[in-house]
Amino acid sequence: MPKVVDHEERRRELAEAVWRIVQRDGIDHASVRAVAAESGWSSGSLRHYFPTQDALLGFAMELAYRRFLARLEKIGTPVGNRELVKAIAHEMLALDDERRIEAAVLLSFLPRAMVEPSLHELERYGTRQLYGEVARILAAAQEAGELREGVVPMKAARRLIVLVDGLNIHHGLGPDELTADDMVEAVDEQLDALFA
């Protein structure tokens, strides 16, 4: 009887091999050959799933986004719009090992996404989805009279996401200088500036 191969599981394993290499050695070292060695596959087998390095990197980035979005779905329905935005923002912060790895991997893709069109579009799509979700919640808060005067939901959503990205970068570079508590405090202060 022929062996049943779970192709999606294999693709996920390869993406996780990319993440390990990116975290350990940097994105420039995530070549098809290096990922094949990391995963225990041959380069030829890997190319069956991902014909180019950028296709492999794109899938690894997309899978990281999907895992983050899956965690957001598990947040549930906190009481009030402010608590929901806070839960999303805190979920994005690199506060534990899983989120630190995810943040490091996603942030390492950004320079490559600036010059590679397929990665750029993938990154922009994911980021726009996130902007839109946070802006939607902020618009609901505005309709409920919960936001301060003059807050523009989309602008506020973008600034909050940018703040979180910046906090993750600086925490990754100097976790003793910008602690997890500092990051949570900065996000909560930003929410204080948005919500009445």
GROMACS elastic network, one bead per residue, 0.5 to 0.9 nm:
[ bonds ]
;  ai    aj funct       b0    kb
    1     4     6  0.89471   500
    5     8     6  0.88571   500
    5     9     6  0.84901   500
    5    10     6  0.81588   500
    6     9     6  0.53313   500
    6    10     6  0.64122   500
    6    11     6  0.88370   500
    7    10     6  0.50350   500
    7    11     6  0.61923   500
    7    12     6  0.86009   500
    7    49     6  0.83589   500
    8    11     6  0.50436   500
    8    12     6  0.61719   500
    8    13     6  0.86456   500
    9    12     6  0.50203   500
    9    13     6  0.62217   500
    9    14     6  0.86964   500
   10    13     6  0.50320   500
   10    14     6  0.62938   500
   10    15     6  0.86678   500
   10    49     6  0.86187   500
   11    14     6  0.51128   500
   11    15     6  0.62246   500
   11    16     6  0.86771   500
   11    46     6  0.88615   500
   11    49     6  0.70068   500
   11    50     6  0.86163   500
   11    56     6  0.88404   500
   11    59     6  0.81729   500
   11    60     6  0.87633   500
   12    15     6  0.50034   500
   12    16     6  0.61804   500
   12    17     6  0.86112   500
   12    59     6  0.86027   500
   12    60     6  0.78637   500
   12    63     6  0.75515   500
   13    16     6  0.51219   500
   13    17     6  0.62841   500
   13    18     6  0.87680   500
   13    39     6  0.72869   500
   14    18     6  0.63602   500
   14    19     6  0.87714   500
   14    35     6  0.70228   500
   14    36     6  0.79500   500
   14    38     6  0.86462   500
   14    39     6  0.64005   500
   14    46     6  0.79396   500
   14    56     6  0.80318   500
   14    60     6  0.78876   500
   15    19     6  0.63543   500
   15    20     6  0.88079   500
   15    35     6  0.86817   500
   15    56     6  0.71794   500
   15    57     6  0.76248   500
   15    59     6  0.66901   500
   15    61     6  0.80786   500
   15    63     6  0.73134   500
   15    64     6  0.86722   500
   16    20     6  0.63044   500
   16    21     6  0.87089   500
   16    39     6  0.86198   500
   16    60     6  0.71384   500
   16    63     6  0.89385   500
   17    20     6  0.51521   500
   17    21     6  0.63351   500
   17    22     6  0.86053   500
   17    30     6  0.88143   500
   17    35     6  0.59326   500
   17    36     6  0.83097   500
   17    38     6  0.59351   500
   17    39     6  0.57712   500
   17    60     6  0.88729   500
   18    21     6  0.51997   500
   18    22     6  0.60270   500
   18    23     6  0.84825   500
   18    27     6  0.82885   500
   18    30     6  0.60150   500
   18    31     6  0.86205   500
   18    34     6  0.86191   500
   18    35     6  0.59731   500
   18    38     6  0.82065   500
   18    39     6  0.88246   500
   18    56     6  0.80660   500
   18    57     6  0.72700   500
   18    60     6  0.66212   500
   18   105     6  0.89539   500
   19    22     6  0.50570   500
   19    23     6  0.59646   500
   19    24     6  0.83972   500
   19    27     6  0.86923   500
   19    30     6  0.85465   500
   19    60     6  0.71459   500
   19    61     6  0.87854   500
   19    64     6  0.88994   500
   19   101     6  0.79118   500
   19   102     6  0.82019   500
   19   104     6  0.89447   500
   19   105     6  0.60894   500
   20    23     6  0.52114   500
   20    24     6  0.59867   500
   20    25     6  0.82164   500
   20    38     6  0.83320   500
   20   101     6  0.86710   500
   20   105     6  0.86683   500
   21    24     6  0.50942   500
   21    25     6  0.54245   500
   21    26     6  0.65167   500
   21    27     6  0.72366   500
   21    29     6  0.69038   500
   21    30     6  0.59264   500
   21    34     6  0.79306   500
   21    35     6  0.74205   500
   21    38     6  0.77199   500
   22    25     6  0.54422   500
   22    28     6  0.77814   500
   22    29     6  0.70728   500
   22    30     6  0.62795   500
   22   104     6  0.82817   500
   22   105     6  0.63146   500
   22   108     6  0.74304   500
   22   109     6  0.89141   500
   23    26     6  0.59244   500
   23    27     6  0.78729   500
   23   101     6  0.69839   500
   23   104     6  0.65896   500
   23   105     6  0.62375   500
   23   108     6  0.84191   500
   25    28     6  0.78664   500
   25    29     6  0.61356   500
   25    30     6  0.80542   500
   26    29     6  0.57868   500
   26    30     6  0.72305   500
   26   105     6  0.88127   500
   26   108     6  0.73678   500
   27    30     6  0.52629   500
   27    31     6  0.84177   500
   27    57     6  0.87874   500
   27   105     6  0.83338   500
   27   108     6  0.64732   500
   27   109     6  0.70595   500
   27   112     6  0.82874   500
   28    31     6  0.72914   500
   28   112     6  0.89650   500
   29    34     6  0.70026   500
   29    35     6  0.88394   500
   30    33     6  0.80938   500
   30    34     6  0.59476   500
   30    35     6  0.61332   500
   30    53     6  0.79543   500
   30    57     6  0.79829   500
   31    34     6  0.51027   500
   31    35     6  0.61107   500
   31    36     6  0.84314   500
   31    53     6  0.61816   500
   31    56     6  0.89908   500
   32    35     6  0.51961   500
   32    36     6  0.60287   500
   32    37     6  0.86240   500
   32    43     6  0.64389   500
   32    46     6  0.73533   500
   32    47     6  0.77449   500
   32    50     6  0.86770   500
   32    52     6  0.75689   500
   32    53     6  0.57735   500
   32    56     6  0.78679   500
   33    36     6  0.50863   500
   33    37     6  0.62549   500
   33    38     6  0.86339   500
   33    42     6  0.80020   500
   33    43     6  0.57066   500
   33    46     6  0.87918   500
   34    37     6  0.51171   500
   34    38     6  0.60811   500
   34    39     6  0.85767   500
   34    43     6  0.87534   500
   35    39     6  0.60103   500
   35    40     6  0.83145   500
   35    41     6  0.81555   500
   35    43     6  0.82320   500
   35    46     6  0.82927   500
   36    39     6  0.52559   500
   36    40     6  0.58522   500
   36    42     6  0.55206   500
   36    43     6  0.53656   500
   36    44     6  0.87177   500
   36    45     6  0.82890   500
   36    46     6  0.63873   500
   37    40     6  0.51047   500
   37    41     6  0.62510   500
   37    42     6  0.72407   500
   37    43     6  0.80545   500
   38    41     6  0.78180   500
   39    42     6  0.87303   500
   41    44     6  0.82183   500
   41    45     6  0.64347   500
   41    46     6  0.66204   500
   42    45     6  0.52604   500
   42    46     6  0.63426   500
   42    47     6  0.87034   500
   43    46     6  0.50684   500
   43    47     6  0.61356   500
   43    48     6  0.87495   500
   44    47     6  0.51190   500
   44    48     6  0.64883   500
   45    48     6  0.52025   500
   45    49     6  0.72355   500
   45    50     6  0.89806   500
   46    49     6  0.55287   500
   46    50     6  0.61459   500
   46    51     6  0.77769   500
   46    56     6  0.89797   500
   47    52     6  0.69885   500
   47    53     6  0.88613   500
   47    56     6  0.89144   500
   48    51     6  0.63367   500
   49    55     6  0.89627   500
   49    56     6  0.82341   500
   50    53     6  0.71828   500
   50    54     6  0.84026   500
   50    55     6  0.55958   500
   50    56     6  0.53512   500
   50    59     6  0.86954   500
   51    54     6  0.86167   500
   51    55     6  0.67684   500
   51    56     6  0.78198   500
   52    55     6  0.52155   500
   52    56     6  0.64694   500
   52    57     6  0.87399   500
   53    56     6  0.50790   500
   53    57     6  0.61136   500
   53    58     6  0.84396   500
   54    58     6  0.57998   500
   54    59     6  0.84419   500
   54   116     6  0.80186   500
   54   118     6  0.77420   500
   54   119     6  0.73282   500
   55    58     6  0.50498   500
   55    59     6  0.62252   500
   55    60     6  0.86506   500
   55   118     6  0.83486   500
   55   119     6  0.85499   500
   56    59     6  0.52790   500
   56    60     6  0.62699   500
   56    61     6  0.87090   500
   57    60     6  0.50289   500
   57    61     6  0.61463   500
   57    62     6  0.85170   500
   57   109     6  0.82382   500
   57   119     6  0.78787   500
   58    61     6  0.51381   500
   58    62     6  0.60492   500
   58    63     6  0.85381   500
   58   118     6  0.74898   500
   58   119     6  0.57109   500
   58   122     6  0.72376   500
   58   123     6  0.88473   500
   59    63     6  0.59833   500
   59    64     6  0.85331   500
   60    63     6  0.51990   500
   60    64     6  0.63195   500
   60    65     6  0.88054   500
   60   105     6  0.89808   500
   61    64     6  0.51781   500
   61    65     6  0.64032   500
   61    66     6  0.87351   500
   61   105     6  0.77905   500
   61   106     6  0.64430   500
   61   109     6  0.73111   500
   61   119     6  0.82969   500
   61   122     6  0.81464   500
   61   123     6  0.79144   500
   62    65     6  0.50995   500
   62    66     6  0.61710   500
   62    67     6  0.86956   500
   62   122     6  0.72674   500
   62   123     6  0.81828   500
   62   126     6  0.80669   500
   63    67     6  0.61570   500
   63    68     6  0.85840   500
   64    67     6  0.52173   500
   64    68     6  0.63207   500
   64    69     6  0.87348   500
   64   102     6  0.64843   500
   64   103     6  0.89776   500
   64   105     6  0.80500   500
   64   106     6  0.71562   500
   65    68     6  0.51117   500
   65    69     6  0.61956   500
   65    70     6  0.85969   500
   65   102     6  0.86968   500
   65   106     6  0.81170   500
   65   126     6  0.68641   500
   66    69     6  0.50366   500
   66    70     6  0.60700   500
   66    71     6  0.86439   500
   67    70     6  0.50085   500
   67    71     6  0.63328   500
   67    72     6  0.87302   500
   67   102     6  0.89660   500
   68    71     6  0.51748   500
   68    72     6  0.64060   500
   68    73     6  0.89017   500
   68    91     6  0.81569   500
   68    92     6  0.78009   500
   68    99     6  0.86398   500
   68   102     6  0.82175   500
   69    73     6  0.63744   500
   69    74     6  0.88932   500
   69   130     6  0.88811   500
   70    73     6  0.51588   500
   70    74     6  0.67013   500
   71    74     6  0.51855   500
   71    75     6  0.68046   500
   71    91     6  0.78027   500
   72    75     6  0.53061   500
   72    76     6  0.80564   500
   72    87     6  0.83629   500
   72    88     6  0.65222   500
   72    91     6  0.72871   500
   73    76     6  0.65642   500
   74    77     6  0.89786   500
   75    78     6  0.76141   500
   75    84     6  0.81929   500
   75    87     6  0.71144   500
   75    88     6  0.78881   500
   75    91     6  0.88151   500
   76    84     6  0.86515   500
   77    80     6  0.81926   500
   77    83     6  0.88437   500
   77    84     6  0.69880   500
   78    81     6  0.77722   500
   78    82     6  0.88018   500
   78    83     6  0.58292   500
   78    84     6  0.56026   500
   78    87     6  0.80606   500
   79    82     6  0.82063   500
   79    83     6  0.62477   500
   79    84     6  0.73960   500
   80    83     6  0.55337   500
   80    84     6  0.65145   500
   80    85     6  0.89897   500
   80   141     6  0.82597   500
   81    84     6  0.50523   500
   81    85     6  0.62613   500
   81    86     6  0.84922   500
   81   137     6  0.62064   500
   81   138     6  0.71087   500
   81   140     6  0.73578   500
   81   141     6  0.57281   500
   81   146     6  0.82346   500
   82    85     6  0.52368   500
   82    86     6  0.60358   500
   82    87     6  0.85396   500
   82   137     6  0.84338   500
   82   138     6  0.80870   500
   82   141     6  0.75280   500
   82   146     6  0.82103   500
   82   191     6  0.74865   500
   82   195     6  0.71591   500
   83    87     6  0.60019   500
   83    88     6  0.86130   500
   84    87     6  0.50687   500
   84    88     6  0.62932   500
   84    89     6  0.86511   500
   84   134     6  0.89829   500
   84   137     6  0.78022   500
   85    88     6  0.51553   500
   85    89     6  0.61393   500
   85    90     6  0.85302   500
   85   134     6  0.65580   500
   85   137     6  0.70760   500
   85   138     6  0.77867   500
   85   191     6  0.83086   500
   86    89     6  0.51290   500
   86    90     6  0.59926   500
   86    91     6  0.84160   500
   86   187     6  0.77490   500
   86   188     6  0.72996   500
   86   191     6  0.74312   500
   87    90     6  0.51706   500
   87    91     6  0.60286   500
   87    92     6  0.87211   500
   88    91     6  0.50727   500
   88    92     6  0.64574   500
   88   134     6  0.81036   500
   89    92     6  0.51885   500
   89    93     6  0.66109   500
   89   160     6  0.77143   500
   89   161     6  0.75375   500
   89   164     6  0.70781   500
   89   184     6  0.88717   500
   89   187     6  0.71971   500
   90    93     6  0.51600   500
   90    94     6  0.84011   500
   90    95     6  0.80502   500
   90   164     6  0.85923   500
   90   183     6  0.88016   500
   90   184     6  0.68772   500
   90   187     6  0.77355   500
   91    94     6  0.79370   500
   91    95     6  0.81525   500
   91    99     6  0.78724   500
   92    95     6  0.84471   500
   92    99     6  0.72214   500
   92   103     6  0.78529   500
   92   161     6  0.85700   500
   92   164     6  0.69531   500
   92   165     6  0.83146   500
   92   168     6  0.86350   500
   93    96     6  0.85128   500
   93    99     6  0.68410   500
   93   100     6  0.78581   500
   93   103     6  0.77894   500
   93   164     6  0.63342   500
   93   165     6  0.80221   500
   93   167     6  0.76970   500
   93   168     6  0.63115   500
   93   180     6  0.82181   500
   93   183     6  0.73878   500
   93   184     6  0.78632   500
   94    97     6  0.75388   500
   94    98     6  0.78920   500
   94   101     6  0.78755   500
   94   102     6  0.78878   500
   94   103     6  0.62394   500
   94   104     6  0.85648   500
   94   167     6  0.86297   500
   94   168     6  0.59556   500
   94   171     6  0.78941   500
   94   172     6  0.81634   500
   94   180     6  0.75717   500
   94   183     6  0.87787   500
   95    98     6  0.83419   500
   95    99     6  0.62479   500
   95   100     6  0.65709   500
   95   180     6  0.58085   500
   95   181     6  0.87720   500
   95   183     6  0.86178   500
   95   184     6  0.88269   500
   96    99     6  0.54564   500
   96   100     6  0.59291   500
   96   101     6  0.86132   500
   96   180     6  0.88727   500
   97   100     6  0.50359   500
   97   101     6  0.61613   500
   97   102     6  0.85300   500
   98   101     6  0.53746   500
   98   102     6  0.62092   500
   98   103     6  0.86282   500
   99   103     6  0.58812   500
   99   104     6  0.83659   500
  100   103     6  0.51548   500
  100   104     6  0.60219   500
  100   105     6  0.85030   500
  100   168     6  0.80402   500
  100   172     6  0.76598   500
  101   104     6  0.51399   500
  101   105     6  0.60847   500
  101   106     6  0.85300   500
  102   105     6  0.52048   500
  102   106     6  0.60420   500
  102   107     6  0.84098   500
  103   106     6  0.51864   500
  103   107     6  0.58622   500
  103   108     6  0.83166   500
  103   165     6  0.81883   500
  103   168     6  0.67657   500
  103   169     6  0.81844   500
  103   172     6  0.86354   500
  104   107     6  0.52942   500
  104   108     6  0.60173   500
  104   109     6  0.87734   500
  104   168     6  0.80370   500
  104   169     6  0.78345   500
  104   172     6  0.73249   500
  105   108     6  0.51697   500
  105   109     6  0.65385   500
  106   109     6  0.53265   500
  106   110     6  0.70130   500
  107   110     6  0.54354   500
  107   111     6  0.81613   500
  107   165     6  0.78368   500
  107   168     6  0.85949   500
  107   169     6  0.75447   500
  108   111     6  0.67520   500
  108   112     6  0.78100   500
  109   112     6  0.54106   500
  109   113     6  0.60337   500
  109   114     6  0.88022   500
  109   119     6  0.81999   500
  109   123     6  0.85144   500
  110   114     6  0.63110   500
  110   119     6  0.86397   500
  110   120     6  0.80670   500
  110   123     6  0.77363   500
  111   114     6  0.52351   500
  111   115     6  0.71768   500
  112   115     6  0.56035   500
  112   116     6  0.60419   500
  112   119     6  0.73230   500
  112   120     6  0.78931   500
  113   116     6  0.51805   500
  113   117     6  0.68896   500
  113   118     6  0.76770   500
  113   121     6  0.78819   500
  113   122     6  0.82549   500
  113   123     6  0.68477   500
  113   124     6  0.89634   500
  114   117     6  0.75466   500
  114   119     6  0.79107   500
  114   120     6  0.58099   500
  115   119     6  0.82506   500
  115   120     6  0.72107   500
  116   119     6  0.55248   500
  116   120     6  0.59374   500
  116   121     6  0.87051   500
  117   121     6  0.61255   500
  117   122     6  0.85619   500
  118   121     6  0.53277   500
  118   122     6  0.62908   500
  118   123     6  0.86773   500
  119   122     6  0.50140   500
  119   123     6  0.60238   500
  119   124     6  0.84815   500
  120   123     6  0.51740   500
  120   124     6  0.60906   500
  120   125     6  0.85060   500
  121   124     6  0.50861   500
  121   125     6  0.59956   500
  121   126     6  0.86421   500
  122   125     6  0.51424   500
  122   126     6  0.63308   500
  122   127     6  0.86345   500
  123   126     6  0.53040   500
  123   127     6  0.61234   500
  123   128     6  0.84866   500
  124   127     6  0.50818   500
  124   128     6  0.58516   500
  124   129     6  0.84091   500
  125   128     6  0.51991   500
  125   129     6  0.61855   500
  125   130     6  0.87308   500
  126   129     6  0.51621   500
  126   130     6  0.63949   500
  126   131     6  0.87644   500
  127   130     6  0.50690   500
  127   131     6  0.61579   500
  127   132     6  0.85362   500
  127   161     6  0.86199   500
  128   132     6  0.59818   500
  128   133     6  0.85478   500
  128   158     6  0.89150   500
  129   132     6  0.51081   500
  129   133     6  0.62236   500
  129   134     6  0.87616   500
  130   133     6  0.51922   500
  130   134     6  0.62940   500
  130   135     6  0.84345   500
  130   157     6  0.84647   500
  130   158     6  0.87694   500
  130   161     6  0.81007   500
  131   134     6  0.54073   500
  131   135     6  0.59406   500
  131   136     6  0.84709   500
  131   154     6  0.68835   500
  131   155     6  0.88668   500
  131   157     6  0.55491   500
  131   158     6  0.57407   500
  131   160     6  0.89513   500
  131   161     6  0.73146   500
  132   135     6  0.50162   500
  132   136     6  0.59500   500
  132   137     6  0.86904   500
  132   154     6  0.71758   500
  132   157     6  0.77355   500
  132   158     6  0.88926   500
  133   136     6  0.51148   500
  133   137     6  0.65066   500
  133   138     6  0.87402   500
  133   157     6  0.84901   500
  134   137     6  0.52388   500
  134   138     6  0.62103   500
  134   139     6  0.86114   500
  134   153     6  0.80286   500
  134   154     6  0.78332   500
  134   156     6  0.87014   500
  134   157     6  0.54999   500
  134   158     6  0.84459   500
  134   160     6  0.88662   500
  134   161     6  0.88351   500
  135   139     6  0.59793   500
  135   140     6  0.85599   500
  135   152     6  0.86485   500
  135   155     6  0.79827   500
  135   156     6  0.73772   500
  135   157     6  0.52114   500
  135   158     6  0.81625   500
  136   139     6  0.50947   500
  136   140     6  0.63408   500
  136   141     6  0.86860   500
  136   153     6  0.74718   500
  136   154     6  0.80521   500
  136   157     6  0.89220   500
  137   140     6  0.50792   500
  137   141     6  0.62395   500
  137   142     6  0.86190   500
  137   153     6  0.82687   500
  138   142     6  0.60808   500
  138   143     6  0.86281   500
  138   146     6  0.87952   500
  138   147     6  0.76982   500
  138   151     6  0.89999   500
  138   152     6  0.84950   500
  138   153     6  0.52579   500
  138   154     6  0.79954   500
  138   156     6  0.81393   500
  138   157     6  0.76100   500
  138   194     6  0.89585   500
  139   143     6  0.62234   500
  139   144     6  0.85897   500
  139   147     6  0.87944   500
  139   152     6  0.82566   500
  139   153     6  0.55855   500
  139   154     6  0.82906   500
  140   143     6  0.51050   500
  140   144     6  0.62658   500
  140   145     6  0.87268   500
  140   146     6  0.86862   500
  141   144     6  0.50032   500
  141   145     6  0.62720   500
  141   146     6  0.50886   500
  141   147     6  0.61062   500
  141   195     6  0.83471   500
  142   145     6  0.50251   500
  142   146     6  0.55780   500
  142   147     6  0.51334   500
  142   148     6  0.81351   500
  142   149     6  0.89998   500
  142   151     6  0.82132   500
  142   152     6  0.88783   500
  142   153     6  0.78748   500
  142   195     6  0.88932   500
  143   146     6  0.75753   500
  143   147     6  0.85090   500
  144   147     6  0.81202   500
  145   148     6  0.80375   500
  145   196     6  0.81808   500
  146   194     6  0.87063   500
  146   195     6  0.57580   500
  146   196     6  0.56018   500
  147   150     6  0.83633   500
  147   151     6  0.66755   500
  147   193     6  0.88446   500
  147   194     6  0.57097   500
  147   196     6  0.50966   500
  148   151     6  0.60159   500
  148   193     6  0.75196   500
  148   194     6  0.56793   500
  148   195     6  0.53446   500
  149   194     6  0.86966   500
  149   196     6  0.81894   500
  151   154     6  0.89773   500
  151   155     6  0.79567   500
  151   156     6  0.67774   500
  151   194     6  0.65340   500
  151   195     6  0.87467   500
  152   155     6  0.54377   500
  152   156     6  0.59291   500
  152   157     6  0.85136   500
  153   156     6  0.51017   500
  153   157     6  0.60025   500
  153   158     6  0.86517   500
  154   157     6  0.50084   500
  154   158     6  0.62265   500
  154   159     6  0.86354   500
  155   158     6  0.52592   500
  155   159     6  0.62717   500
  155   160     6  0.86793   500
  156   159     6  0.51424   500
  156   160     6  0.61360   500
  156   161     6  0.87053   500
  156   194     6  0.76235   500
  157   160     6  0.51841   500
  157   161     6  0.63050   500
  157   162     6  0.86328   500
  158   161     6  0.52452   500
  158   162     6  0.61377   500
  158   163     6  0.85379   500
  159   162     6  0.50448   500
  159   163     6  0.60115   500
  159   164     6  0.86388   500
  160   163     6  0.50252   500
  160   164     6  0.63083   500
  160   165     6  0.87202   500
  160   187     6  0.75900   500
  160   190     6  0.73097   500
  160   191     6  0.84504   500
  161   164     6  0.51394   500
  161   165     6  0.62444   500
  161   166     6  0.86416   500
  162   165     6  0.50617   500
  162   166     6  0.61318   500
  162   167     6  0.85389   500
  163   166     6  0.51370   500
  163   167     6  0.61022   500
  163   168     6  0.85986   500
  163   186     6  0.84200   500
  163   187     6  0.76032   500
  163   190     6  0.87299   500
  164   167     6  0.50315   500
  164   168     6  0.61148   500
  164   169     6  0.86158   500
  164   183     6  0.79593   500
  164   186     6  0.88357   500
  164   187     6  0.73087   500
  165   168     6  0.51419   500
  165   169     6  0.62470   500
  165   170     6  0.87838   500
  166   169     6  0.51091   500
  166   170     6  0.62772   500
  166   171     6  0.84576   500
  167   170     6  0.52943   500
  167   171     6  0.58991   500
  167   172     6  0.83609   500
  167   178     6  0.78673   500
  167   182     6  0.88717   500
  167   183     6  0.61429   500
  167   186     6  0.84059   500
  168   171     6  0.50779   500
  168   172     6  0.59098   500
  168   173     6  0.85520   500
  168   183     6  0.80215   500
  169   172     6  0.51521   500
  169   173     6  0.63153   500
  169   174     6  0.86909   500
  170   173     6  0.50406   500
  170   174     6  0.59698   500
  170   175     6  0.74521   500
  170   177     6  0.84190   500
  170   178     6  0.66827   500
  171   174     6  0.51169   500
  171   176     6  0.77946   500
  171   177     6  0.74123   500
  171   178     6  0.51566   500
  171   179     6  0.64375   500
  171   180     6  0.75061   500
  171   183     6  0.79415   500
  172   175     6  0.58883   500
  172   178     6  0.86765   500
  173   177     6  0.88244   500
  173   178     6  0.88087   500
  174   177     6  0.52671   500
  174   178     6  0.61882   500
  174   179     6  0.81301   500
  175   178     6  0.51745   500
  175   179     6  0.52062   500
  175   180     6  0.75120   500
  176   179     6  0.56232   500
  176   180     6  0.89563   500
  177   182     6  0.89335   500
  178   181     6  0.80695   500
  178   182     6  0.58313   500
  178   183     6  0.69655   500
  179   182     6  0.50094   500
  179   183     6  0.64182   500
  179   184     6  0.88146   500
  180   183     6  0.51182   500
  180   184     6  0.63681   500
  180   185     6  0.86390   500
  181   184     6  0.51755   500
  181   185     6  0.61131   500
  181   186     6  0.86267   500
  182   185     6  0.50687   500
  182   186     6  0.61534   500
  182   187     6  0.87402   500
  183   186     6  0.51477   500
  183   187     6  0.63429   500
  183   188     6  0.86203   500
  184   187     6  0.52680   500
  184   188     6  0.61374   500
  184   189     6  0.85873   500
  185   188     6  0.50887   500
  185   189     6  0.60657   500
  185   190     6  0.85995   500
  186   189     6  0.51197   500
  186   190     6  0.62797   500
  186   191     6  0.87580   500
  187   190     6  0.50625   500
  187   191     6  0.63334   500
  187   192     6  0.87139   500
  188   191     6  0.50004   500
  188   192     6  0.62309   500
  188   193     6  0.87617   500
  189   193     6  0.64394   500
  189   194     6  0.88868   500
  190   193     6  0.51130   500
  190   194     6  0.65718   500
  190   195     6  0.89016   500
  191   194     6  0.50238   500
  191   195     6  0.60063   500
  192   195     6  0.54513   500
  192   196     6  0.73009   500
  193   196     6  0.77461   500
